[in-house]
Structures are given as structure tokens and as C-alpha cells.
Amino acid sequence: MPRPIEAVIHPAALAANLARARAAAASARVWAVVKANAYGHGIERAFAGLRGADGFALLDLAEAERIRALGWRGPVLLLEGCFEPRDLELCSRLELWHVVHCTEQIDWLAAHKTQRPQRVFLKLNSGMNRLGFRPEVYRSAWTRLNALPQVDEISLMTHFSDADGARGVAHQVAVFEATTRDLPGERSLSNSAAILRHGLANDWVRAGILSYGSAPDFPEHDIRHWGLQPTMTLRSRLIAVQQLQPGDTVGYGSSYTATQAQRIGIVACGYADGYPRHCGTDTPVLVDGVRSGTVGRVSMDMLAVDLSGLPRAGIGSEVTLWGNGPGGTLLAIDDVARAAGTIGYELMCALAPRVPVRVDEDPL
Ligand SMILES: *Cc1c(COP(=O)(O)O)cnc(C)c1O
């Protein structure tokens, strides 16, 4: 028997979450953001659930090739644009749309030999200070692009630094509007948090994390609040049970000491599977669908869980690390991420290659 751990991807939940994005951004077209191998889900596995999107947005040219290999003929957008001049050849061949965020990318386009003009998204740095042209040079970049025979339509975009938090998006929206006011072209501003929290829907929205069943502004709101469903379940089984006496310790570093007699279970899941090592005792887990917590340090291949109040749990009991548990139970990935001092994004992206992944057969 293989080691009992597995991840399950739920295409029906991906489709339902994408529908949530559509409902929240009624008039806009929706990019399904599938960078980082569809946030760890696997592009090929996520595709069936996300193919109702209007386009796919990603970073890596190899991932763009994989989307085309799946038969997707619609828009594909490179969110960081080209990394070197010859990437433009692939853009021509695969009809990729690409972000232009710096002067060098315009130089490359100007030198590119093509019969077919390319669609670009000109990125404004409205305050994030990661990618994009500052407001004072944005319009000259637009004018230069607009004069190039290599360029077809120019769309306008920016990205928010605080859509999920207290600072919000108003200051960046104001910069965007002041800079782009009379420029033609479609607009794309919103990520998941801006779609859900601010209802901000320009021509194209960019739905990432919400599609994958994690709340962009957890813990202020959880997935139930936003009507999202888990799209990835990580589950395993108990492979041993220990009966602790008062004073017994658990695992490396003896970070947990039993204060009374206590049963614990050992789960075949560790940090080499992508489970976060930085979570303390009492990180939530489900044992046979019942909420319990971890005990002591997570090691490479195993972790321990409390079995107090679970007298029937034993070797072979099902343990849900995140996602859907038995009998309709649920453990949101955000709850686990919080206990590890991180966000749902990081956990799903870090699912380790050694974990076998299955695609749920539930109908779309
Ligand atoms: C990743 C990314 C998104 C999606 O963000 P979410 O918070 O996952 O919705 C949108 N736009 C850009 C430019 C990105 O890099």
C-alpha cells in the first residue's frame, strides 16, 4: 500500500468559485489567474474547473504553452510580460497578450519582427512600487507604444497593494484615473480582494485566490462569508497511536509535554509534503471529520494530533489537514495558514511533489 497521504483537487468547486467572481464583477470579463501552476493545483487538473473564464493569466511562458496545449484558443496574458526579446517570438506564435511594465520591454517590441501586431497591457505603478511605469512617464510610454506597428490594442492596468486591508484601494484608483483619464483602451485593476471587498469591476478582473477557495482578507472574513468552497483537500491517515502519561513529551525538541494521560495519533504528513513546519501545538485538523489539533513539532514525514475525545480513532482513521473532510465537514486552508503565521496562498502553492494528487469526479 502506498503511504496514505493524498491531495484531491475539486474542479466543481473551482467552477463555483469562479462563478462567484463573475457574480461580484457582473459586467467585467474574468481572467482566471493560474500562475504558480494554478496556485499549486496543477494547470491541467484545474483547467476543467476554470475553463468558463474569459482568459488565463500567468507568468511563465512554459505555463502559457501548457494552456495552449490543453486546446485553449482564447486570451492568455503574461502578467510580468516578456523576460527577454526572444520571448516575443513565442507571444507571436501562441498569440499571447503581455504586460509591458518597463522601457526595455518597449525597446524589445520596437525591434521585434512580426507580421501580426500584439495586444499589450501597459502597467501603471500606482503605488505598489513593484512593476510598472510611474504616473509621470506612463503617458509617454503609451504614446511610444501606440506608434509601434508591432503593437495592436493597448489595455491599461495596475495592481493594488492593500485591497485586502485597512488602507484599501481608493488612493491607487485615484492615481490610475488621473493618469489614464482620456486614454482609450480596456482597463484591468482588480485582484480577488478588490473584486470581493470593493466590488471594483473594470473591463477585466483578475481572479486568483478566490477561485482556489481561500479568503483574500482572512481572518476578517472567511470563505463561508464570501461563499467560496475549498478546491484542494490534503488528507492522510493515522499510522500509529501513543498513550501518553503525565510528563511525557512529543516529537523533536520535546516542545509538548502531556499534563495528564492523553492519547495522540501519528499522521503520515510532514513538512516534506508541504505541511507548514511553523505551526505550534493546536493547529486545527479533522480526525474522522471531528476537529482536533496538532501536538508538538511537525517533522519531515509525520505530525501528531490530539485524540482526546476521540476514543474510536485508531490506525487508519482519516485525517483532513485542510479542505473537505468526511460527511460534509470542512477545514478551511486559511485556518491552518493562520496557525502557521502565513496565508492560504503559500500553503497551496507549497504542496510537495511527492504527494499523489487525484482529481475529484464530482460533476461540474
Ligand atoms: C497574482 C496576481 C493576481 C491575483 O491575485 P489574487 O490575490 O490571488 O486574486 C492579480 N494580478 C496580478 C498582477 C497578480 O500578479
PDBQT file of the ligand as one rigid body, heavy atoms in Angstrom, charges set to zero:
ROOT
HETATM    1  C1  LIG A 401      -1.333  37.090  -8.662  1.00  0.00    +0.000 C 
HETATM    2  C2  LIG A 401      -1.912  38.272  -9.287  1.00  0.00    +0.000 A 
HETATM    3  C3  LIG A 401      -3.291  38.485  -9.239  1.00  0.00    +0.000 A 
HETATM    4  C4  LIG A 401      -4.236  37.594  -8.489  1.00  0.00    +0.000 C 
HETATM    5  O1  LIG A 401      -4.214  37.976  -7.132  1.00  0.00    +0.000 OA
HETATM    6  P1  LIG A 401      -5.191  37.252  -6.085  1.00  0.00    +0.000 P 
HETATM    7  O2  LIG A 401      -4.959  37.985  -4.817  1.00  0.00    +0.000 OA
HETATM    8  O3  LIG A 401      -4.724  35.833  -5.993  1.00  0.00    +0.000 OA
HETATM    9  O4  LIG A 401      -6.552  37.370  -6.618  1.00  0.00    +0.000 OA
HETATM   10  C5  LIG A 401      -3.795  39.575  -9.929  1.00  0.00    +0.000 A 
HETATM   11  N1  LIG A 401      -2.983  40.414 -10.594  1.00  0.00    +0.000 NA
HETATM   12  C6  LIG A 401      -1.651  40.250 -10.640  1.00  0.00    +0.000 A 
HETATM   13  C7  LIG A 401      -0.812  41.221 -11.388  1.00  0.00    +0.000 C 
HETATM   14  C8  LIG A 401      -1.060  39.188  -9.984  1.00  0.00    +0.000 A 
HETATM   15  O5  LIG A 401       0.255  39.014 -10.032  1.00  0.00    +0.000 OA
ENDROOT
TORSDOF 0
